[in-house]
Amino acid sequence: MTSVESGTRSLGEFTFECGESIDDLQVAYEAYGDFEATEEGSNAVLICHALTGSQNVASAGLAETAGQARAWWNDIVGPGKAIDTTEYYVVCANVPGSCYGSSGPPAENPETGEPWGTDFPPVTVGDWTQAQRRLLDDLGVGRLHAVVGGSAGGMNVLDWAVQYPDDVARIVPVAAAARLDSQCLALDAIARRAITTDDAWRGGDYYGGERPTDGLALARQIGHVMYLSKTSMREKFGRRAAGRDAVRSFPADRAAAYFPYREVESYLDYQAEKFVDRFDPNSYLYLTRAMDDYDLSEGYEGDADALGAFEGEALLMSFTGDWHFTVAQSESLAEACRTAGVPVAHHVVESDHGHDAFLVEPEKVGPPLRDFLAEGLDGRAIHDTASEDDGGEAEADFAPVHNSLFSG
């Protein structure tokens, strides 16, 4: 049985990148396994959760919480799994601004005794990284074996390589990019407006009363479409009508009775209903803005310059059906690593599942991740890509982007 620690740490005064401070930053976290440290480093692995995920990355804790927040990567993290909690000390922290126990809009403002609401300071990905560093210090963890994360959590991983390049030996951004493109920025903006134009939002001061659930539901539906691919939607739903027992979740116009309520509509309504029960609308506003704002090159001449101080190794993972964070974006990031002299492998997964593939296809994510954590880029994975002409020596740094570096 792997030991599990679940709780909240009080980290004292914290100044956000926006310049505002709070007197006592609370960070909720879960830790799995036992910590071991040597002169070379430690067995500690930090996992950065995605936008609406939580600290509950594996099976323990938050058992009553529905949706992604409950054990959202349970197929990857645990005893004998890709991130083996019998071998690694695994920590996952709920980021500031979220709603699963860390300081954020729904948390209590000690000065007023009421929820912070939109009085909470604006947060950035950089704030997430600094809060995690403070938490790890409090847990007695110095240098990390690896930082791993997907989606917005992958941006968090990249920020570790920039802010604390000497503190981590290996980074694994999964389904991530150096920044969002304009299409994703636009969709996030529409999602936020769905919340802020809901009459129940009341400028963010809805605690203790009616919540802007309709706006949050629409925001989630917009986001969920971003996470799916055309192929997966066609195969899952096509143009089929939902069953006769299906009930619409939103008000419909009079003409709706004449036309079918389609399976894809029913699916999105179901996902929205689950989401509004577990997530805070203000937190959704805060976290999407943090993700939108992130730019790896900010303050540097470019992405390669930003990564110049990182002396560890990197594994990038992307998915062919993902249009939210594309293969091309990951390859651009891999090229920046090469330019900066960071040893890197870009592992492309053939998948029709879209952005959610890193959550729903653990059999494709787990093997390369396990191999990289265990052996880095000097292990079997890299040597599998060597050509017969060089006698098995991997003279080329990397396989072509369309090839798996971890086949066989």
C-alpha positions in Angstrom: 0.0 0.0 0.0 1.4 3.4 -1.0 1.4 6.0 1.7 -0.9 9.0 1.0 -0.9 12.5 2.5 -3.8 14.8 1.8 -4.3 18.3 3.2 -3.8 22.0 3.0 -0.6 23.9 3.9 -0.6 27.5 5.1 2.4 29.2 3.3 2.2 32.7 4.8 2.2 36.0 2.9 2.2 35.6 -0.9 2.7 38.3 -3.5 1.2 37.6 -6.9 2.8 38.7 -10.1 0.2 41.4 -10.5 1.7 43.1 -7.4 -1.1 42.3 -5.0 -0.6 40.2 -1.8 -2.6 38.1 0.5 -1.5 37.5 4.1 -1.8 33.7 4.1 -1.7 31.5 0.9 -3.4 28.2 1.4 -2.4 25.4 -0.9 -4.3 22.1 -1.0 -2.2 19.1 -2.1 -1.9 15.3 -2.2 1.3 13.4 -1.9 1.8 9.7 -2.7 4.7 7.4 -1.8 7.8 8.1 0.3 10.3 10.9 -0.2 14.0 10.0 -0.8 16.8 12.4 -1.4 20.5 11.9 -2.5 23.3 14.3 -3.3 22.3 14.0 -7.0 18.6 14.9 -6.4 15.5 13.1 -5.2 12.7 10.8 -6.3 10.1 13.6 -6.1 7.8 14.1 -9.1 5.5 17.1 -9.3 2.4 16.7 -11.3 0.6 19.9 -12.6 -3.1 19.5 -13.1 -5.0 20.8 -16.1 -7.3 23.8 -16.1 -10.2 22.4 -14.0 -8.5 19.5 -12.4 -7.5 19.2 -8.8 -4.7 17.9 -6.5 -6.5 14.5 -6.5 -4.4 12.9 -9.3 -4.7 9.3 -8.1 -7.3 7.3 -6.2 -7.1 8.7 -2.7 -9.0 11.7 -1.3 -11.9 13.8 -2.6 -13.9 10.6 -3.0 -17.2 12.5 -3.0 -16.2 14.9 -5.8 -17.5 14.2 -9.2 -15.9 14.6 -12.6 -12.3 15.1 -13.6 -11.5 16.4 -10.1 -11.7 12.9 -8.7 -8.6 10.8 -9.5 -8.2 12.4 -12.9 -5.0 10.5 -13.8 -5.6 7.3 -11.9 -4.5 5.2 -14.8 -1.1 6.8 -14.9 -0.2 7.5 -11.3 -0.2 4.7 -8.7 1.6 1.5 -7.6 3.2 -0.2 -10.6 1.8 2.4 -13.0 3.7 4.8 -15.3 4.4 7.2 -12.5 5.0 4.5 -9.9 4.2 5.7 -6.4 6.2 2.8 -4.9 9.3 4.3 -6.6 8.5 8.1 -6.8 7.3 10.6 -4.2 4.5 12.2 -6.2 3.0 15.6 -5.3 0.1 17.4 -6.9 -1.1 20.8 -5.7 -4.3 22.7 -6.4 -3.3 25.9 -8.0 -4.1 29.3 -6.5 -7.3 30.7 -8.0 -9.0 27.3 -8.2 -11.7 25.9 -6.0 -10.5 22.6 -4.5 -9.1 23.9 -1.2 -6.4 26.4 -2.3 -6.8 30.1 -2.0 -9.1 31.5 -4.7 -12.3 33.3 -5.3 -14.6 30.9 -3.4 -12.2 30.7 -0.4 -12.7 32.8 2.7 -11.1 36.3 2.8 -9.9 36.4 6.4 -10.4 40.2 6.6 -14.1 40.0 5.8 -15.1 36.4 6.7 -16.8 36.2 3.3 -15.6 34.5 0.0 -13.0 36.5 -1.9 -15.0 36.6 -5.1 -13.5 38.9 -7.6 -11.5 40.7 -4.9 -9.1 37.9 -5.1 -5.9 38.9 -6.9 -5.5 38.0 -10.6 -3.4 34.9 -10.9 -0.9 33.8 -13.5 0.8 30.5 -14.4 3.9 32.0 -12.8 2.0 32.3 -9.6 1.1 28.6 -9.8 4.8 27.7 -10.1 5.9 29.9 -7.2 3.1 28.5 -5.0 4.2 25.0 -5.9 7.8 25.8 -5.1 6.8 27.2 -1.7 4.7 24.1 -1.0 7.6 21.8 -1.9 9.9 23.8 0.4 7.4 23.3 3.2 7.3 19.6 2.5 11.2 19.4 2.6 11.6 18.8 -1.1 14.4 20.5 -2.9 15.4 19.3 -6.4 12.8 17.4 -8.3 13.3 14.3 -10.4 10.6 15.5 -12.8 7.7 17.9 -13.4 4.9 16.4 -15.5 1.6 18.0 -16.6 -1.0 18.2 -19.3 -2.8 21.0 -21.1 -2.6 24.2 -18.9 -0.6 22.0 -16.6 1.9 21.6 -19.4 2.4 25.3 -19.5 3.0 25.1 -15.7 5.7 22.5 -16.4 7.4 24.8 -18.9 7.3 27.6 -16.4 9.2 25.5 -14.0 12.0 25.1 -16.5 12.2 28.9 -16.8 11.7 30.0 -13.2 13.5 27.2 -11.4 15.8 25.6 -14.1 18.2 24.2 -11.4 15.4 22.6 -9.4 14.2 19.9 -11.9 16.0 17.2 -13.9 13.3 16.3 -16.4 10.2 18.0 -17.7 7.2 16.4 -19.5 4.7 18.9 -21.0 1.9 16.8 -22.4 -0.6 18.2 -24.9 0.7 21.7 -24.3 2.3 24.6 -26.1 4.3 27.7 -25.4 1.2 29.9 -25.8 -2.4 29.7 -27.0 -3.3 30.7 -30.6 -5.8 33.3 -31.4 -8.6 30.8 -32.1 -8.4 29.3 -28.6 -8.1 32.8 -27.1 -11.3 33.7 -28.9 -13.2 30.7 -27.7 -12.0 31.3 -24.1 -13.2 34.9 -24.3 -16.7 33.7 -25.4 -16.8 31.2 -22.6 -16.0 33.9 -20.0 -18.7 36.1 -21.4 -21.2 33.3 -21.1 -20.5 33.5 -17.3 -20.3 37.3 -16.9 -23.5 37.9 -18.8 -25.5 35.5 -16.7 -27.7 37.6 -14.5 -26.9 35.5 -11.5 -23.1 36.3 -11.8 -23.7 39.8 -10.2 -20.2 40.9 -10.7 -18.9 37.8 -9.1 -20.8 38.3 -5.8 -23.1 35.3 -6.0 -21.9 33.3 -3.0 -24.7 32.4 -0.7 -27.3 32.9 -3.4 -28.1 31.7 -6.9 -25.0 30.7 -8.9 -24.5 31.6 -12.6 -24.9 27.9 -13.5 -26.3 28.6 -17.0 -23.3 30.7 -17.9 -20.8 28.2 -16.5 -22.6 25.4 -18.3 -22.3 27.2 -21.6 -18.6 27.9 -20.9 -18.0 24.3 -20.2 -19.7 23.2 -23.4 -17.5 25.6 -25.4 -14.5 24.2 -23.7 -15.6 20.6 -24.2 -16.0 21.1 -28.0 -12.4 22.4 -28.0 -11.2 19.1 -26.3 -12.8 16.8 -28.9 -11.7 16.2 -32.5 -13.9 16.2 -35.6 -13.3 12.4 -36.0 -14.2 11.6 -32.4 -17.4 13.6 -32.6 -18.4 12.0 -35.9 -17.8 8.5 -34.5 -19.4 9.2 -31.1 -22.5 11.1 -32.3 -22.8 11.6 -36.0 -26.1 13.4 -36.7 -28.1 10.9 -34.6 -31.1 12.0 -32.5 -31.1 11.4 -28.8 -33.4 8.8 -27.4 -37.1 9.5 -26.8 -36.4 9.7 -23.0 -33.7 12.4 -23.4 -34.7 15.7 -21.8 -33.3 19.1 -22.9 -31.3 20.8 -20.2 -31.7 24.3 -21.6 -34.9 26.2 -22.6 -35.7 25.7 -26.3 -37.6 27.8 -28.9 -41.0 26.6 -30.1 -39.6 25.2 -33.3 -37.4 22.9 -31.4 -40.2 20.4 -31.0 -40.2 19.9 -34.7 -36.5 19.1 -35.0 -34.5 16.3 -33.3 -32.6 16.8 -30.1 -29.4 15.3 -31.2 -27.0 13.0 -29.3 -24.2 15.6 -29.5 -26.5 18.2 -27.8 -27.5 15.7 -25.1 -23.9 14.8 -24.5 -22.8 18.4 -24.0 -25.7 19.1 -21.7 -24.8 16.1 -19.6 -21.2 17.2 -19.4 -22.3 20.7 -18.4 -24.6 19.5 -15.7 -21.8 17.5 -14.1 -19.4 20.4 -14.3 -21.5 23.1 -12.7 -21.9 20.8 -9.6 -18.2 20.7 -9.0 -16.6 24.0 -10.2 -16.8 27.6 -9.3 -17.6 30.1 -12.0 -15.2 32.8 -10.8 -12.4 30.2 -10.7 -13.2 29.4 -14.3 -12.7 33.1 -15.2 -9.5 33.3 -13.2 -7.9 30.1 -14.5 -8.7 30.6 -18.2 -7.2 34.1 -18.0 -4.1 32.7 -16.5 -3.8 30.1 -19.3 -4.6 32.7 -22.0 -2.0 35.1 -20.6 0.9 32.5 -20.6 3.6 33.1 -23.1 6.9 31.2 -22.7 8.9 33.9 -24.4 7.6 36.8 -22.3 10.6 38.8 -21.0 13.0 36.9 -23.4 14.0 37.2 -27.0 12.2 34.0 -27.8 11.3 30.5 -26.6 14.8 29.2 -26.9 16.2 32.1 -24.9 13.6 31.4 -22.2 14.8 27.8 -21.9 18.4 28.6 -22.1 19.2 28.1 -18.4 17.5 24.7 -18.2 20.1 21.9 -18.1 17.8 19.0 -17.8 16.0 16.8 -20.3 12.6 17.2 -21.9 9.9 14.9 -23.3 7.1 16.5 -25.2 4.0 14.6 -26.0 1.4 15.6 -28.5 -1.7 14.0 -30.2 -2.6 14.1 -33.9 -6.3 14.8 -33.3 -5.6 17.7 -30.9 -6.5 21.1 -32.4 -6.4 22.8 -29.0 -2.7 22.2 -28.5 -1.4 20.9 -31.9 1.4 18.7 -32.9 2.9 21.6 -34.8 2.9 23.7 -31.6 4.7 20.9 -29.8 7.2 20.6 -32.6 7.9 24.3 -32.5 8.5 23.9 -28.7 10.8 21.0 -29.4 12.8 23.1 -31.9 13.2 25.8 -29.3 14.6 23.2 -26.9 17.1 22.1 -29.6 18.2 25.6 -30.2 18.6 26.2 -26.5 20.7 23.0 -26.2 18.1 21.2 -24.1 18.1 17.4 -24.9 14.5 16.8 -26.0 12.3 14.1 -27.5 9.0 14.8 -29.2 6.6 11.8 -29.0 3.6 12.1 -31.2 0.6 9.9 -30.4 -1.7 8.8 -33.3 -5.1 9.5 -31.8 -8.6 10.6 -32.9 -9.6 11.6 -29.3 -8.5 15.2 -29.6 -7.2 17.1 -26.6 -8.7 14.7 -24.1 -6.5 11.9 -25.4 -3.9 12.4 -22.6 -6.7 11.6 -20.1 -8.6 8.9 -22.0 -5.8 6.9 -23.6 -3.4 6.0 -20.8 -2.1 3.0 -22.7 -0.5 5.4 -25.2 0.7 7.9 -22.6 2.0 5.6 -20.0 4.8 3.6 -21.7 6.8 6.6 -23.0 6.3 8.5 -19.8 7.5 5.5 -17.7 10.5 5.0 -19.9 11.5 8.6 -19.8 11.2 9.0 -16.0 13.3 5.8 -15.5 16.0 6.3 -18.1 15.7 9.7 -19.6 16.9 10.2 -23.2 19.8 7.8 -22.8 17.6 4.8 -22.4 16.1 2.2 -24.8 13.7 4.7 -26.2 16.3 6.9 -27.9 18.3 3.9 -29.1 15.3 2.4 -30.8 15.3 5.3 -33.2 18.9 4.8 -34.3 19.4 3.7 -37.9 21.1 0.5 -38.9 23.7 2.5 -40.8 25.2 4.0 -37.6 25.5 0.6 -35.9 22.8 1.3 -33.4 24.2 4.6 -32.2 21.7 7.4 -32.1 23.7 10.1 -33.9 20.7 12.1 -34.9 19.2 13.9 -31.9 15.6 13.0 -32.6 13.3 11.0 -34.8 11.1 12.7 -37.3 8.1 14.4 -35.7 5.6 11.9 -37.1 7.5 8.9 -35.7 7.1 7.5 -32.2 10.4 7.6 -30.3 9.1 4.8 -28.1 7.9 2.1 -30.4 8.6 -1.5 -29.9 
